[in-house]
Amino acid sequence: MEYCDFTDEWGPEKIIQTYDPKTDMKGILVIDNTALGPGKGGIRFTPDVDVKEVFRLARAMTWKCALTELPFGGAKSGIIANSKKITKGQKKAIVEAFSKSLKPVCPSQYVAAPDMYTAEEEMKWFAEANGSMKACTGKPKELGGIPHELGSTGFGVYHSTLVAIEHLGFDVKNMKIAIEGFGNVGWFVFKFLSEKGAKIVAVSDSKGCLYNKDGIDFNKVAKVKKKTRTVIKYKPGKVLKNEKIFELPVDVLIPAAIPDVITKKNVNEVKAKIIVEGANIPIPHDVEKVLHKKGVLVVPDFVANAGGVISSYVEYTGGTPEKMFKLVEEKIRKNTKLVLEKSKKEKLNPRDAAMKIAQERVKKAMK
């Protein structure tokens, strides 16, 4: 059997592939690095998930947990199945079989969480099949979970945005902001920034981009979205193609939905002074370097959007939603500031500065 071709000084420590003939469950777990604590990472439930993808996600969690100074390492798991082609009963049986197969390492070396096509209900099945509520986070409230609907990730992106604006000496009330995505991240970033007095001039969803240079009212656009399932029915405003949001004359741009939205094709059209990555990998790393050379301040994803894993930690330790908000604010502000100051002082782009900090912390723990 060939050895995996992505080992390095950091890991991965374990690659586990499991199979259950009764349910036809095919599962993958990659525990990348546990120097700082048990590996933390969600369960992806898709038909094409593979070992390489799970490893890349696990490695991202290693750096995210290190940067947020949580006692977690990096891990990720995947179940190779299509949610749309099986019944709820079949899905439950598959998740339970996967959970039982990981008992030798979960929760001692791996703590699960929701990811693509897994949510609170799947975490309930996973925890109950494992026999420990510590086996995963993202559980329903009745099992001690902290609901994702409280907006922990968006709340963190909001604070990261404030720090970036302060870092450049601007006032949030004078900023024109565009938010790509009005889902669980973008919704809360919009809400909190609006309450702080920022002017949100553009927001988008899968149906298109809404632009109003005079500003968009959060409560009104939230009602429109709930009623019509899109932001583009909001009045007054111009409706543009989704991708046009990245070219608007704004001060701050927050990609908070899908990967690879600013690429070599549109990077020269970006007019924002600050980009805060609410989504995972919204800009390829080489394109981030192009933006940095142009003088655009880019706050990397694993710095800005770590609110979700901080919330997971609060749930894991039996904390309350109030404690979660306090810790997200404290950690995201501290780490965004630390990264931006290091970037400026050492003349590094912010991602390289953040990676340097995370790697130093892991290296220290590995000694």
N, C-alpha and C positions, 0 to 999 in steps of 0.2 A: 504493500500500500504506500502510495506517495505521501510524503510529509507536506503539510500546508506550506505555501511559499510566502507567507506574510509574517513570519516570526521576526522579532527584533529584541533589543535589550529590555523592552517594556512588557512583552508578552506575545501572544496570549498564553495564559497559564493552563487553561483547559478548553478543549473543544469537545463537546458531548453531542452525539447524534443518537436519538432514541426512536424506537418503533414499537407500536402496539398492534399486533395482528388482528385483535378483536375489533378495534375501532378504525384501523388503518391510519392511526396517528403517526405522522412523521415529524419529529421535532429536532431542533438545533438549539444548543446553548453555547455561547462563547463567554467564558469568564476571562477577561483580558488581563486585569491587574487588581490584586487585592491588598496591595501594600498599605493602603489607607483604611481598609475595611471591606466588608462583603461587597461583591460586585453588584451594582445597581443598574437596572435597565429593563425596558418594557418588552412585552411579548408581541411580536408582529405576526399577524395571521393572514398570510397571502399565498397564492398558489405558486409564485415564482421566487419566494425568499430563498436565499442560499447561504452557505457558510461564509463566503466572502462579504456579502452584504451585512450579515449579522456581526462579523468581525469589525467592519468599518464603523458600525453603530456603537459597538462595545467600546472601541478605542475612543470615540468621541465622548462617551460617558466617563472614561478614565480621566480625560482632561477637564470635563465640566465639573465633576465632583471634586477634583483636586483644586480647581480654581475657586470654587465656592466654599472650600475648607469644610467639607462634610466628611464624616467618618465612613465614607463609602468608596469602593473602587469602581471599576468600569466593567459592565457586562451587558449582554443583550440576548434575546432568544427569539426564535421564530418557529411557527407551526406552518408546514407546507399544506395548505388547504384553501379552498375557495368558499368563503362565507355565503356567497350568493347561490351556491349550488348544493348546499346541505341544509337540513332542517335545524331548528334550534336545539332539538334533542340530540342530534348528531354532534353539533358543535360543543354542547355541554359535555358529552362523553369524551370527545377528543381533548378538550381543555383539562378535564379531570385525569385522563390517562397521562397527559403530558406532565401535570403536576405530580402525580404519583411517581413517575419515572425519574423526577429530579429530586426526590426526597433525600438521597444521600448528600446532596450539596445545597439544598434549599430548605430553610433560610440560613444555614451556617456560612455558605460562601456566595450565595446568590439571592437577591431580593427582587422579585418581579414587579411589574407595573403595567398599566395599559399602554398600547401603541396602536398601530393601524389595525382596525377591525377588532380591537378588544377594548372593553370599557369596564364600568363598575360591576356589571353582572358577571362578566368573565372572571373578574378578580375575586368575586364571591365564590364562584365555583372552584377557582384555583386554590384559594386559602382553605376552604372547607375540605377539599380533597387532600391537601397537604397535611392538615391537622394543626396548623399554626397560623395565627393571624399576622405573624411577622413574615410570612412567606411572600407577601406582596403588599404594595400600597395601591392607592386608587380604588379602595374598596367602598361599598356603600356606607352612608352615614351610620346606619344601625350596627355596622361591624367596626366602627371606630374610624371610618374614612373621612377625609376632608374633601368635600365636593369640588370637582374641577371647575364647576360653574361659578365658583367664587372668583375666578379669574387670576389665579396666582401667577401664571406666566405673563399675562398682559400687564399685571401690576408691576412685575419686575422690569419689563420692557419700558414702561412709563418712567420708572425711577432711573433707569439707565439713560434714557433720553434726556431727562432733566440734568443729569451729571454732565453729559456730553455738551449740552447747551451752555451750562455754567463754565465748563472747561475752556470754551472759546470766548467767554466773557459776554455772552448774549443774555437777553431776558426772554423767558419763555412766552411772555405776553406779546412780544413783538415778532414772534416766529410764525411763518406760514408753513403748515405741515400737511403732508400727504401720507395716507395709510393704505397700503395695498392689502386687501383682505378685511372682511368684516365678520370673521368667525370668532372662535373662542379667545384668540389673542387680540386681533385688531379691534374687536368690539370694546374690550376693556381698556386698551391703550387709548382709544378715542374718548371713552368716558372719562378716564382720569385726567387726560391732558386738557379736555374741555373744561373740567371743573377747576383746573389750575389757571385757566384764562388763555390758553393757547388757541390760535385760530386754525381749525382744520379746514382746509380748502378743497381737499379731494379725498375720496374713499372709493374703493372698488370691491367688487365681488365677481363671481363667475360670469355674471350677465353683462358686465361692463364697468366703466369708471364714471363716477359723478364728480363734476368739477364746478365749484362756485368760488370765485376769487374773493368774495366778501365773507366767506365762512359758511359752514354747515352746522346746523343745530343738532346736537347729539340726540336729545329726547325725541325730536321729530323724525330723524332718520332711523332711529331704532324702531319707532312705531311703523314706519313705512316698510322696513325690512321684515318685521314680524307679519305684517298684513299681506305684503305682495311677494315676499321671499327674495327681494332684491333691493339694492339701494338706489338704482337708477330711476325709480318712480318718484323720487324726492323732487320737490319743486321749491324754489327755483334752482336751476343748475343746468349745466351742459352735460350731455351724455357722450362719452368718448369710448374708444376701444380700450380694453383692459390695459394693454401694454403702454398706452399713452401716459399713464400715471407716472412713469419713470422719467418722463421728459418735461414735466410741468415746471414752471418757474416758482419753486418752493425753497425754503431754507432747510427743512428737515424731511427726509424720506424714510418711511418705515415699512420695509417689505415684511409682511406678517402672514404669508399664506404658503406659497409653493416654492420649490427650489429653482435655482438657475433662471432668475428673472432679469438680472442685469448681467449681460454677457458682452463679448467683444463687439457684437453687432450694434448694441445701443449704448455702450458705456460713454461714448462721446456726446450723447444727447442729455446726459444727466446734469441737472443744474443745481441740485441740492448741495449745501455746504456740509451737511451731516447726514449720514445714513446709519440707522440703528437696525440691526438684523433681528427681527422678531421671529422670523421663520428659521428653519434649519437649512443651511447652505443656500441662501437665496442668491449668492454671488460666488462664482468660482474663485478660488484663492488667487489665481494669477490676475484676474480682473480686479480684485481688491487692491492688488499692488498698483495697477494702473490708476485707480481712483486716488490712492495715497499720493502718488506722484503728482496728480492734478491738484492736490491740496484739499481733497475731500476727506473728512474725518469719518472712518467706518468703524463702528463698534461691532465686533464679531458676535456671531450667534451664541457661542457657548459662554460669552460674558453676559449678554443682554437677556437671553431667554431662559436663564437657569432658575427662574421662579418656580417652575413645575417640580424640579428635583428637590428644591429647598422645602416646598410644601410636602413632598413625599417623606422627607426626613422628619418633619414635624409630626406627620401621621405615624410614622414608624416608631417614634418615641412617645406616642400617646398625647401629643399636644393638641391645642385648640385652634380654630380658625383665627382667633385674635393673635395668638402666638405666631401663626404662620405669616400673617401680614407684617408683623413687626420684624420677623427674621428675614423675610424677603427684602423688605426695604433696607434693612441694615446691611445685609450681605451684598446685594446688587449694587448699592451706592458705593460701598467700600471697594469692591472689586473693580467696578467700572473706573473709579477714580484712580486706583492703583495702576491699572493697565494703561490708561491714557497718560498718566504722569511718566510711567516707565517708557512708553512709546516716544514721548516728547524728549525726555532726558537722554535716551540712548539712540535717538533717531532711527527707531524701528517702526514698521507699520504695526498697528494695534494687535493684529492677530499674532504676529511673531512675538510681541511683548507678552501677550497673554499665555502663549505656548511656553515661553521661557519660564514664567512664574509657575505654571502648572507642572512642568517637567521637573523643576527644582524641588517642588514639594513631594512629588512621587519618588524622585531619586533619593531624597533624604529619608523617606519612610522605608525604602528598600534596603538601606544599609544595615 
